[in-house]
Amino acid sequence: MAALLSTFFPSLTLLVFIWASLIGISRVLLGVHFVTDIVVGAGLGLMCATLAHSITLDLYGMTGIQ
């Protein structure tokens, strides 16, 4: 979510990645996930966001919100 938001709203990049990091840290501190879960999830999220953005560019020529 943070990667997609930062793609379409570049001015929010720092805020959304801090938000996502805090959520990941809270999940570890609460004992719900391991650190590796968070790291792998972040990597998968970034790859999915990049793929979705690439597909959107190819199909619609969209670069972001105009």
N, CA, C and O atoms as a Tripos MOL2 file, in Angstrom:
@<TRIPOS>MOLECULE
protein
  264   263    66     0     0
PROTEIN
NO_CHARGES

@<TRIPOS>ATOM
      1 N           0.8240   -1.1810    0.0000 N.3       1 MET1
      2 CA          0.0000    0.0000    0.0000 C.3       1 MET1
      3 C           0.8710    1.2490    0.0000 C.2       1 MET1
      4 O           0.5910    2.2130   -0.7120 O.2       1 MET1
      5 N           1.9280    1.2220    0.8030 N.am      2 ALA2
      6 CA          2.8230    2.3870    0.8710 C.3       2 ALA2
      7 C           3.4900    2.6410   -0.4750 C.2       2 ALA2
      8 O           3.6420    3.7890   -0.8910 O.2       2 ALA2
      9 N           3.8810    1.5810   -1.1480 N.am      3 ALA3
     10 CA          4.5470    1.7400   -2.4490 C.3       3 ALA3
     11 C           3.5900    2.3400   -3.4810 C.2       3 ALA3
     12 O           3.9780    3.2230   -4.2450 O.2       3 ALA3
     13 N           2.3560    1.8700   -3.5050 N.am      4 LEU4
     14 CA          1.3950    2.4190   -4.4620 C.3       4 LEU4
     15 C           1.0340    3.8660   -4.1380 C.2       4 LEU4
     16 O           0.9320    4.7000   -5.0370 O.2       4 LEU4
     17 N           0.8440    4.1590   -2.8640 N.am      5 LEU5
     18 CA          0.5430    5.5380   -2.4870 C.3       5 LEU5
     19 C           1.6890    6.4730   -2.8590 C.2       5 LEU5
     20 O           1.4660    7.5870   -3.3320 O.2       5 LEU5
     21 N           2.9090    6.0100   -2.6420 N.am      6 SER6
     22 CA          4.0520    6.8700   -2.9780 C.3       6 SER6
     23 C           4.2210    7.0400   -4.4830 C.2       6 SER6
     24 O           4.7810    8.0390   -4.9350 O.2       6 SER6
     25 N           3.7420    6.0770   -5.2590 N.am      7 THR7
     26 CA          3.7980    6.1920   -6.7110 C.3       7 THR7
     27 C           2.8440    7.2800   -7.2080 C.2       7 THR7
     28 O           3.1970    8.0890   -8.0650 O.2       7 THR7
     29 N           1.6460    7.2820   -6.6620 N.am      8 PHE8
     30 CA          0.6320    8.2210   -7.1330 C.3       8 PHE8
     31 C           0.6340    9.5570   -6.3940 C.2       8 PHE8
     32 O           0.1300   10.5590   -6.9000 O.2       8 PHE8
     33 N           1.2070    9.5580   -5.1910 N.am      9 PHE9
     34 CA          1.2990   10.7900   -4.3920 C.3       9 PHE9
     35 C           2.7290   10.9320   -3.8660 C.2       9 PHE9
     36 O           2.9790   10.6750   -2.6880 O.2       9 PHE9
     37 N           3.6670   11.3370   -4.7220 N.am     10 PRO10
     38 CA          5.0830   11.3850   -4.3310 C.3      10 PRO10
     39 C           5.3610   12.2600   -3.1050 C.2      10 PRO10
     40 O           6.3310   12.0170   -2.3870 O.2      10 PRO10
     41 N           4.5460   13.2490   -2.8590 N.am     11 SER11
     42 CA          4.7800   14.1160   -1.7020 C.3      11 SER11
     43 C           4.5330   13.3820   -0.3770 C.2      11 SER11
     44 O           4.9780   13.8440    0.6730 O.2      11 SER11
     45 N           3.8360   12.2530   -0.4160 N.am     12 LEU12
     46 CA          3.5370   11.4810    0.7940 C.3      12 LEU12
     47 C           4.4980   10.3210    1.0260 C.2      12 LEU12
     48 O           4.3160    9.5580    1.9740 O.2      12 LEU12
     49 N           5.5080   10.1730    0.1890 N.am     13 THR13
     50 CA          6.3890    9.0100    0.2480 C.3      13 THR13
     51 C           6.9710    8.7680    1.6320 C.2      13 THR13
     52 O           6.8500    7.6660    2.1670 O.2      13 THR13
     53 N           7.5890    9.7600    2.2080 N.am     14 LEU14
     54 CA          8.2230    9.5840    3.5170 C.3      14 LEU14
     55 C           7.1840    9.1990    4.5660 C.2      14 LEU14
     56 O           7.4140    8.2880    5.3600 O.2      14 LEU14
     57 N           6.0670    9.8740    4.5730 N.am     15 LEU15
     58 CA          5.0230    9.6090    5.5600 C.3      15 LEU15
     59 C           4.4860    8.1860    5.4550 C.2      15 LEU15
     60 O           4.3510    7.5080    6.4740 O.2      15 LEU15
     61 N           4.1800    7.7210    4.2570 N.am     16 VAL16
     62 CA          3.5790    6.3890    4.1250 C.3      16 VAL16
     63 C           4.5810    5.2750    4.4250 C.2      16 VAL16
     64 O           4.1900    4.2260    4.9360 O.2      16 VAL16
     65 N           5.8560    5.4770    4.1210 N.am     17 PHE17
     66 CA          6.8290    4.4410    4.4510 C.3      17 PHE17
     67 C           7.1470    4.4170    5.9470 C.2      17 PHE17
     68 O           7.4350    3.3550    6.4990 O.2      17 PHE17
     69 N           7.0990    5.5710    6.6030 N.am     18 ILE18
     70 CA          7.2300    5.5820    8.0670 C.3      18 ILE18
     71 C           6.0320    4.8680    8.6850 C.2      18 ILE18
     72 O           6.1890    4.0640    9.6040 O.2      18 ILE18
     73 N           4.8430    5.1610    8.1820 N.am     19 TRP19
     74 CA          3.6220    4.5150    8.6610 C.3      19 TRP19
     75 C           3.7100    2.9870    8.5040 C.2      19 TRP19
     76 O           3.4000    2.2460    9.4370 O.2      19 TRP19
     77 N           4.1270    2.5290    7.3340 N.am     20 ALA20
     78 CA          4.2330    1.0870    7.0740 C.3      20 ALA20
     79 C           5.2900    0.4490    7.9800 C.2      20 ALA20
     80 O           5.0950   -0.6610    8.4750 O.2      20 ALA20
     81 N           6.3900    1.1390    8.1950 N.am     21 SER21
     82 CA          7.4460    0.6130    9.0710 C.3      21 SER21
     83 C           6.9610    0.4940   10.5060 C.2      21 SER21
     84 O           7.2520   -0.4940   11.1790 O.2      21 SER21
     85 N           6.2270    1.4890   10.9770 N.am     22 LEU22
     86 CA          5.6970    1.4360   12.3360 C.3      22 LEU22
     87 C           4.7010    0.2890   12.5080 C.2      22 LEU22
     88 O           4.6690   -0.3580   13.5550 O.2      22 LEU22
     89 N           3.9080    0.0460   11.5030 N.am     23 ILE23
     90 CA          2.9750   -1.0840   11.5630 C.3      23 ILE23
     91 C           3.7510   -2.3950   11.6320 C.2      23 ILE23
     92 O           3.4070   -3.2790   12.4160 O.2      23 ILE23
     93 N           4.7980   -2.5240   10.8150 N.am     24 GLY24
     94 CA          5.6220   -3.7330   10.8400 C.3      24 GLY24
     95 C           6.2830   -3.9450   12.1930 C.2      24 GLY24
     96 O           6.3080   -5.0620   12.7090 O.2      24 GLY24
     97 N           6.8170   -2.8750   12.7650 N.am     25 ILE25
     98 CA          7.4540   -2.9740   14.0870 C.3      25 ILE25
     99 C           6.4330   -3.3720   15.1450 C.2      25 ILE25
    100 O           6.7250   -4.1880   16.0190 O.2      25 ILE25
    101 N           5.2440   -2.8020   15.0680 N.am     26 SER26
    102 CA          4.2120   -3.1280   16.0610 C.3      26 SER26
    103 C           3.8110   -4.5930   15.9710 C.2      26 SER26
    104 O           3.5370   -5.2230   16.9920 O.2      26 SER26
    105 N           3.7730   -5.1410   14.7630 N.am     27 ARG27
    106 CA          3.4070   -6.5580   14.5880 C.3      27 ARG27
    107 C           4.4360   -7.4710   15.2460 C.2      27 ARG27
    108 O           4.0830   -8.4850   15.8490 O.2      27 ARG27
    109 N           5.7160   -7.1000   15.1250 N.am     28 VAL28
    110 CA          6.7750   -7.8950   15.7580 C.3      28 VAL28
    111 C           6.6920   -7.7500   17.2760 C.2      28 VAL28
    112 O           6.7700   -8.7450   17.9970 O.2      28 VAL28
    113 N           6.5340   -6.5250   17.7640 N.am     29 LEU29
    114 CA          6.4760   -6.2920   19.2090 C.3      29 LEU29
    115 C           5.2750   -6.9790   19.8670 C.2      29 LEU29
    116 O           5.3510   -7.3980   21.0220 O.2      29 LEU29
    117 N           4.1810   -7.0920   19.1350 N.am     30 LEU30
    118 CA          3.0020   -7.7670   19.6640 C.3      30 LEU30
    119 C           3.1160   -9.2930   19.5740 C.2      30 LEU30
    120 O           2.2630  -10.0170   20.0870 O.2      30 LEU30
    121 N           4.1680   -9.7670   18.9250 N.am     31 GLY31
    122 CA          4.3810  -11.2050   18.8130 C.3      31 GLY31
    123 C           3.5230  -11.8780   17.7680 C.2      31 GLY31
    124 O           3.3820  -13.1010   17.7780 O.2      31 GLY31
    125 N           2.9460  -11.1030   16.8620 N.am     32 VAL32
    126 CA          2.0800  -11.6590   15.8350 C.3      32 VAL32
    127 C           2.8980  -12.1800   14.6520 C.2      32 VAL32
    128 O           2.4960  -13.1410   13.9970 O.2      32 VAL32
    129 N           4.0520  -11.5450   14.3740 N.am     33 HIS33
    130 CA          4.9070  -11.9330   13.2570 C.3      33 HIS33
    131 C           6.3640  -11.9410   13.6870 C.2      33 HIS33
    132 O           6.7370  -11.3260   14.6870 O.2      33 HIS33
    133 N           7.1830  -12.6500   12.9110 N.am     34 PHE34
    134 CA          8.6320  -12.6020   13.0630 C.3      34 PHE34
    135 C           9.1630  -11.4940   12.1540 C.2      34 PHE34
    136 O           8.4790  -11.0480   11.2340 O.2      34 PHE34
    137 N          10.3890  -11.0590   12.4260 N.am     35 VAL35
    138 CA         11.0070  -10.0160   11.6000 C.3      35 VAL35
    139 C          11.0820  -10.4690   10.1400 C.2      35 VAL35
    140 O          10.8490   -9.6790    9.2250 O.2      35 VAL35
    141 N          11.4060  -11.7380    9.9320 N.am     36 THR36
    142 CA         11.4990  -12.2430    8.5600 C.3      36 THR36
    143 C          10.1600  -12.1510    7.8270 C.2      36 THR36
    144 O          10.1270  -11.9010    6.6220 O.2      36 THR36
    145 N           9.0600  -12.3530    8.5520 N.am     37 ASP37
    146 CA          7.7320  -12.2000    7.9390 C.3      37 ASP37
    147 C           7.5440  -10.7910    7.4050 C.2      37 ASP37
    148 O           7.0350  -10.5930    6.3020 O.2      37 ASP37
    149 N           7.9620   -9.8150    8.2020 N.am     38 ILE38
    150 CA          7.8000   -8.4080    7.8310 C.3      38 ILE38
    151 C           8.6800   -8.0630    6.6310 C.2      38 ILE38
    152 O           8.2400   -7.3790    5.7070 O.2      38 ILE38
    153 N           9.9180   -8.5370    6.6520 N.am     39 VAL39
    154 CA         10.8550   -8.2250    5.5640 C.3      39 VAL39
    155 C          10.3860   -8.8590    4.2530 C.2      39 VAL39
    156 O          10.3880   -8.2050    3.2100 O.2      39 VAL39
    157 N           9.9890  -10.1190    4.3060 N.am     40 VAL40
    158 CA          9.5110  -10.7950    3.0990 C.3      40 VAL40
    159 C           8.2090  -10.1620    2.6050 C.2      40 VAL40
    160 O           8.0190   -9.9880    1.4010 O.2      40 VAL40
    161 N           7.3200   -9.8210    3.5270 N.am     41 GLY41
    162 CA          6.0730   -9.1590    3.1430 C.3      41 GLY41
    163 C           6.3230   -7.8100    2.4810 C.2      41 GLY41
    164 O           5.6550   -7.4560    1.5100 O.2      41 GLY41
    165 N           7.2870   -7.0560    3.0100 N.am     42 ALA42
    166 CA          7.6270   -5.7600    2.4090 C.3      42 ALA42
    167 C           8.1780   -5.9560    1.0000 C.2      42 ALA42
    168 O           7.8320   -5.2140    0.0800 O.2      42 ALA42
    169 N           9.0320   -6.9550    0.8410 N.am     43 GLY43
    170 CA          9.5800   -7.2350   -0.4870 C.3      43 GLY43
    171 C           8.5060   -7.6360   -1.4800 C.2      43 GLY43
    172 O           8.4880   -7.1580   -2.6140 O.2      43 GLY43
    173 N           7.6090   -8.5170   -1.0510 N.am     44 LEU44
    174 CA          6.5060   -8.9270   -1.9290 C.3      44 LEU44
    175 C           5.5990   -7.7500   -2.2670 C.2      44 LEU44
    176 O           5.1460   -7.6100   -3.4030 O.2      44 LEU44
    177 N           5.3420   -6.9090   -1.2770 N.am     45 GLY45
    178 CA          4.5140   -5.7320   -1.5160 C.3      45 GLY45
    179 C           5.1350   -4.7930   -2.5290 C.2      45 GLY45
    180 O           4.4480   -4.2850   -3.4160 O.2      45 GLY45
    181 N           6.4280   -4.5620   -2.4030 N.am     46 LEU46
    182 CA          7.1210   -3.6900   -3.3610 C.3      46 LEU46
    183 C           7.0980   -4.2850   -4.7660 C.2      46 LEU46
    184 O           6.8850   -3.5690   -5.7440 O.2      46 LEU46
    185 N           7.3190   -5.5980   -4.8620 N.am     47 MET47
    186 CA          7.2930   -6.2370   -6.1830 C.3      47 MET47
    187 C           5.8960   -6.1770   -6.8030 C.2      47 MET47
    188 O           5.7590   -5.9040   -7.9950 O.2      47 MET47
    189 N           4.8640   -6.4300   -6.0020 N.am     48 CYS48
    190 CA          3.4870   -6.3790   -6.5190 C.3      48 CYS48
    191 C           3.1070   -4.9640   -6.9420 C.2      48 CYS48
    192 O           2.4530   -4.7780   -7.9680 O.2      48 CYS48
    193 N           3.5090   -3.9760   -6.1640 N.am     49 ALA49
    194 CA          3.2050   -2.5870   -6.5060 C.3      49 ALA49
    195 C           3.9180   -2.1860   -7.7940 C.2      49 ALA49
    196 O           3.3410   -1.5080   -8.6440 O.2      49 ALA49
    197 N           5.1680   -2.6050   -7.9320 N.am     50 THR50
    198 CA          5.9220   -2.3030   -9.1500 C.3      50 THR50
    199 C           5.2810   -2.9690  -10.3610 C.2      50 THR50
    200 O           5.1620   -2.3550  -11.4210 O.2      50 THR50
    201 N           4.8740   -4.2130  -10.2060 N.am     51 LEU51
    202 CA          4.2150   -4.9310  -11.3000 C.3      51 LEU51
    203 C           2.8840   -4.2730  -11.6660 C.2      51 LEU51
    204 O           2.5820   -4.0880  -12.8450 O.2      51 LEU51
    205 N           2.0970   -3.9230  -10.6590 N.am     52 ALA52
    206 CA          0.8060   -3.2790  -10.9240 C.3      52 ALA52
    207 C           0.9900   -1.9420  -11.6300 C.2      52 ALA52
    208 O           0.2460   -1.6110  -12.5530 O.2      52 ALA52
    209 N           1.9800   -1.1790  -11.1940 N.am     53 HIS53
    210 CA          2.2430    0.1150  -11.8290 C.3      53 HIS53
    211 C           2.7080   -0.0870  -13.2680 C.2      53 HIS53
    212 O           2.3060    0.6590  -14.1610 O.2      53 HIS53
    213 N           3.5400   -1.0780  -13.4930 N.am     54 SER54
    214 CA          4.0280   -1.3680  -14.8440 C.3      54 SER54
    215 C           2.8780   -1.7760  -15.7680 C.2      54 SER54
    216 O           2.8130   -1.3330  -16.9140 O.2      54 SER54
    217 N           1.9830   -2.6120  -15.2740 N.am     55 ILE55
    218 CA          0.8350   -3.0480  -16.0710 C.3      55 ILE55
    219 C          -0.0660   -1.8570  -16.3850 C.2      55 ILE55
    220 O          -0.5530   -1.7190  -17.5070 O.2      55 ILE55
    221 N          -0.2850   -1.0000  -15.3910 N.am     56 THR56
    222 CA         -1.1140    0.1880  -15.5890 C.3      56 THR56
    223 C          -0.5040    1.0980  -16.6460 C.2      56 THR56
    224 O          -1.2170    1.6370  -17.4910 O.2      56 THR56
    225 N           0.8120    1.2680  -16.5990 N.am     57 LEU57
    226 CA          1.4860    2.0880  -17.5980 C.3      57 LEU57
    227 C           1.3160    1.5060  -18.9940 C.2      57 LEU57
    228 O           1.0200    2.2290  -19.9460 O.2      57 LEU57
    229 N           1.5050    0.1820  -19.1120 N.am     58 ASP58
    230 CA          1.3920   -0.4820  -20.4130 C.3      58 ASP58
    231 C          -0.0200   -0.4060  -20.9810 C.2      58 ASP58
    232 O          -0.2030   -0.1630  -22.1740 O.2      58 ASP58
    233 N          -1.0220   -0.6150  -20.1200 N.am     59 LEU59
    234 CA         -2.3940   -0.6590  -20.6140 C.3      59 LEU59
    235 C          -3.0070    0.7130  -20.8340 C.2      59 LEU59
    236 O          -3.7210    0.9320  -21.8120 O.2      59 LEU59
    237 N          -2.7330    1.6170  -19.9390 N.am     60 TYR60
    238 CA         -3.4430    2.8960  -19.9640 C.3      60 TYR60
    239 C          -2.5450    4.1150  -20.1620 C.2      60 TYR60
    240 O          -3.0370    5.2250  -20.3630 O.2      60 TYR60
    241 N          -1.2520    3.9130  -20.1070 N.am     61 GLY61
    242 CA         -0.3310    5.0290  -20.2530 C.3      61 GLY61
    243 C          -0.3830    5.9940  -19.0790 C.2      61 GLY61
    244 O          -0.0090    7.1610  -19.1990 O.2      61 GLY61
    245 N          -0.8530    5.4900  -17.9440 N.am     62 MET62
    246 CA         -0.9830    6.3540  -16.7630 C.3      62 MET62
    247 C           0.3370    6.4300  -16.0140 C.2      62 MET62
    248 O           1.0170    5.4200  -15.8370 O.2      62 MET62
    249 N           0.6940    7.6230  -15.5790 N.am     63 THR63
    250 CA          1.9150    7.7980  -14.7960 C.3      63 THR63
    251 C           1.5940    8.2300  -13.3730 C.2      63 THR63
    252 O           2.4950    8.3140  -12.5380 O.2      63 THR63
    253 N           0.3780    8.4950  -13.0930 N.am     64 GLY64
    254 CA         -0.0330    8.9610  -11.7700 C.3      64 GLY64
    255 C          -1.2860    9.7940  -11.9040 C.2      64 GLY64
    256 O          -1.8490    9.9250  -12.9900 O.2      64 GLY64
    257 N          -1.7050   10.3410  -10.8200 N.am     65 ILE65
    258 CA         -2.9090   11.1670  -10.8450 C.3      65 ILE65
    259 C          -2.5780   12.5210  -11.4180 C.2      65 ILE65
    260 O          -1.6320   13.1710  -10.9720 O.2      65 ILE65
    261 N          -3.3330   12.9500  -12.3870 N.am     66 GLN66
    262 CA         -3.0760   14.2120  -13.0820 C.3      66 GLN66
    263 C          -3.7580   15.3550  -12.3950 C.2      66 GLN66
    264 O          -3.6510   16.4970  -12.8430 O.2      66 GLN66
@<TRIPOS>BOND
     1     1     2 1
     2     2     3 1
     3     3     4 2
     4     3     5 am
     5     5     6 1
     6     6     7 1
     7     7     8 2
     8     7     9 am
     9     9    10 1
    10    10    11 1
    11    11    12 2
    12    11    13 am
    13    13    14 1
    14    14    15 1
    15    15    16 2
    16    15    17 am
    17    17    18 1
    18    18    19 1
    19    19    20 2
    20    19    21 am
    21    21    22 1
    22    22    23 1
    23    23    24 2
    24    23    25 am
    25    25    26 1
    26    26    27 1
    27    27    28 2
    28    27    29 am
    29    29    30 1
    30    30    31 1
    31    31    32 2
    32    31    33 am
    33    33    34 1
    34    34    35 1
    35    35    36 2
    36    35    37 am
    37    37    38 1
    38    38    39 1
    39    39    40 2
    40    39    41 am
    41    41    42 1
    42    42    43 1
    43    43    44 2
    44    43    45 am
    45    45    46 1
    46    46    47 1
    47    47    48 2
    48    47    49 am
    49    49    50 1
    50    50    51 1
    51    51    52 2
    52    51    53 am
    53    53    54 1
    54    54    55 1
    55    55    56 2
    56    55    57 am
    57    57    58 1
    58    58    59 1
    59    59    60 2
    60    59    61 am
    61    61    62 1
    62    62    63 1
    63    63    64 2
    64    63    65 am
    65    65    66 1
    66    66    67 1
    67    67    68 2
    68    67    69 am
    69    69    70 1
    70    70    71 1
    71    71    72 2
    72    71    73 am
    73    73    74 1
    74    74    75 1
    75    75    76 2
    76    75    77 am
    77    77    78 1
    78    78    79 1
    79    79    80 2
    80    79    81 am
    81    81    82 1
    82    82    83 1
    83    83    84 2
    84    83    85 am
    85    85    86 1
    86    86    87 1
    87    87    88 2
    88    87    89 am
    89    89    90 1
    90    90    91 1
    91    91    92 2
    92    91    93 am
    93    93    94 1
    94    94    95 1
    95    95    96 2
    96    95    97 am
    97    97    98 1
    98    98    99 1
    99    99   100 2
   100    99   101 am
   101   101   102 1
   102   102   103 1
   103   103   104 2
   104   103   105 am
   105   105   106 1
   106   106   107 1
   107   107   108 2
   108   107   109 am
   109   109   110 1
   110   110   111 1
   111   111   112 2
   112   111   113 am
   113   113   114 1
   114   114   115 1
   115   115   116 2
   116   115   117 am
   117   117   118 1
   118   118   119 1
   119   119   120 2
   120   119   121 am
   121   121   122 1
   122   122   123 1
   123   123   124 2
   124   123   125 am
   125   125   126 1
   126   126   127 1
   127   127   128 2
   128   127   129 am
   129   129   130 1
   130   130   131 1
   131   131   132 2
   132   131   133 am
   133   133   134 1
   134   134   135 1
   135   135   136 2
   136   135   137 am
   137   137   138 1
   138   138   139 1
   139   139   140 2
   140   139   141 am
   141   141   142 1
   142   142   143 1
   143   143   144 2
   144   143   145 am
   145   145   146 1
   146   146   147 1
   147   147   148 2
   148   147   149 am
   149   149   150 1
   150   150   151 1
   151   151   152 2
   152   151   153 am
   153   153   154 1
   154   154   155 1
   155   155   156 2
   156   155   157 am
   157   157   158 1
   158   158   159 1
   159   159   160 2
   160   159   161 am
   161   161   162 1
   162   162   163 1
   163   163   164 2
   164   163   165 am
   165   165   166 1
   166   166   167 1
   167   167   168 2
   168   167   169 am
   169   169   170 1
   170   170   171 1
   171   171   172 2
   172   171   173 am
   173   173   174 1
   174   174   175 1
   175   175   176 2
   176   175   177 am
   177   177   178 1
   178   178   179 1
   179   179   180 2
   180   179   181 am
   181   181   182 1
   182   182   183 1
   183   183   184 2
   184   183   185 am
   185   185   186 1
   186   186   187 1
   187   187   188 2
   188   187   189 am
   189   189   190 1
   190   190   191 1
   191   191   192 2
   192   191   193 am
   193   193   194 1
   194   194   195 1
   195   195   196 2
   196   195   197 am
   197   197   198 1
   198   198   199 1
   199   199   200 2
   200   199   201 am
   201   201   202 1
   202   202   203 1
   203   203   204 2
   204   203   205 am
   205   205   206 1
   206   206   207 1
   207   207   208 2
   208   207   209 am
   209   209   210 1
   210   210   211 1
   211   211   212 2
   212   211   213 am
   213   213   214 1
   214   214   215 1
   215   215   216 2
   216   215   217 am
   217   217   218 1
   218   218   219 1
   219   219   220 2
   220   219   221 am
   221   221   222 1
   222   222   223 1
   223   223   224 2
   224   223   225 am
   225   225   226 1
   226   226   227 1
   227   227   228 2
   228   227   229 am
   229   229   230 1
   230   230   231 1
   231   231   232 2
   232   231   233 am
   233   233   234 1
   234   234   235 1
   235   235   236 2
   236   235   237 am
   237   237   238 1
   238   238   239 1
   239   239   240 2
   240   239   241 am
   241   241   242 1
   242   242   243 1
   243   243   244 2
   244   243   245 am
   245   245   246 1
   246   246   247 1
   247   247   248 2
   248   247   249 am
   249   249   250 1
   250   250   251 1
   251   251   252 2
   252   251   253 am
   253   253   254 1
   254   254   255 1
   255   255   256 2
   256   255   257 am
   257   257   258 1
   258   258   259 1
   259   259   260 2
   260   259   261 am
   261   261   262 1
   262   262   263 1
   263   263   264 2
@<TRIPOS>SUBSTRUCTURE
     1 MET1         2 RESIDUE 1 A MET
     2 ALA2         6 RESIDUE 1 A ALA
     3 ALA3        10 RESIDUE 1 A ALA
     4 LEU4        14 RESIDUE 1 A LEU
     5 LEU5        18 RESIDUE 1 A LEU
     6 SER6        22 RESIDUE 1 A SER
     7 THR7        26 RESIDUE 1 A THR
     8 PHE8        30 RESIDUE 1 A PHE
     9 PHE9        34 RESIDUE 1 A PHE
    10 PRO10       38 RESIDUE 1 A PRO
    11 SER11       42 RESIDUE 1 A SER
    12 LEU12       46 RESIDUE 1 A LEU
    13 THR13       50 RESIDUE 1 A THR
    14 LEU14       54 RESIDUE 1 A LEU
    15 LEU15       58 RESIDUE 1 A LEU
    16 VAL16       62 RESIDUE 1 A VAL
    17 PHE17       66 RESIDUE 1 A PHE
    18 ILE18       70 RESIDUE 1 A ILE
    19 TRP19       74 RESIDUE 1 A TRP
    20 ALA20       78 RESIDUE 1 A ALA
    21 SER21       82 RESIDUE 1 A SER
    22 LEU22       86 RESIDUE 1 A LEU
    23 ILE23       90 RESIDUE 1 A ILE
    24 GLY24       94 RESIDUE 1 A GLY
    25 ILE25       98 RESIDUE 1 A ILE
    26 SER26      102 RESIDUE 1 A SER
    27 ARG27      106 RESIDUE 1 A ARG
    28 VAL28      110 RESIDUE 1 A VAL
    29 LEU29      114 RESIDUE 1 A LEU
    30 LEU30      118 RESIDUE 1 A LEU
    31 GLY31      122 RESIDUE 1 A GLY
    32 VAL32      126 RESIDUE 1 A VAL
    33 HIS33      130 RESIDUE 1 A HIS
    34 PHE34      134 RESIDUE 1 A PHE
    35 VAL35      138 RESIDUE 1 A VAL
    36 THR36      142 RESIDUE 1 A THR
    37 ASP37      146 RESIDUE 1 A ASP
    38 ILE38      150 RESIDUE 1 A ILE
    39 VAL39      154 RESIDUE 1 A VAL
    40 VAL40      158 RESIDUE 1 A VAL
    41 GLY41      162 RESIDUE 1 A GLY
    42 ALA42      166 RESIDUE 1 A ALA
    43 GLY43      170 RESIDUE 1 A GLY
    44 LEU44      174 RESIDUE 1 A LEU
    45 GLY45      178 RESIDUE 1 A GLY
    46 LEU46      182 RESIDUE 1 A LEU
    47 MET47      186 RESIDUE 1 A MET
    48 CYS48      190 RESIDUE 1 A CYS
    49 ALA49      194 RESIDUE 1 A ALA
    50 THR50      198 RESIDUE 1 A THR
    51 LEU51      202 RESIDUE 1 A LEU
    52 ALA52      206 RESIDUE 1 A ALA
    53 HIS53      210 RESIDUE 1 A HIS
    54 SER54      214 RESIDUE 1 A SER
    55 ILE55      218 RESIDUE 1 A ILE
    56 THR56      222 RESIDUE 1 A THR
    57 LEU57      226 RESIDUE 1 A LEU
    58 ASP58      230 RESIDUE 1 A ASP
    59 LEU59      234 RESIDUE 1 A LEU
    60 TYR60      238 RESIDUE 1 A TYR
    61 GLY61      242 RESIDUE 1 A GLY
    62 MET62      246 RESIDUE 1 A MET
    63 THR63      250 RESIDUE 1 A THR
    64 GLY64      254 RESIDUE 1 A GLY
    65 ILE65      258 RESIDUE 1 A ILE
    66 GLN66      262 RESIDUE 1 A GLN
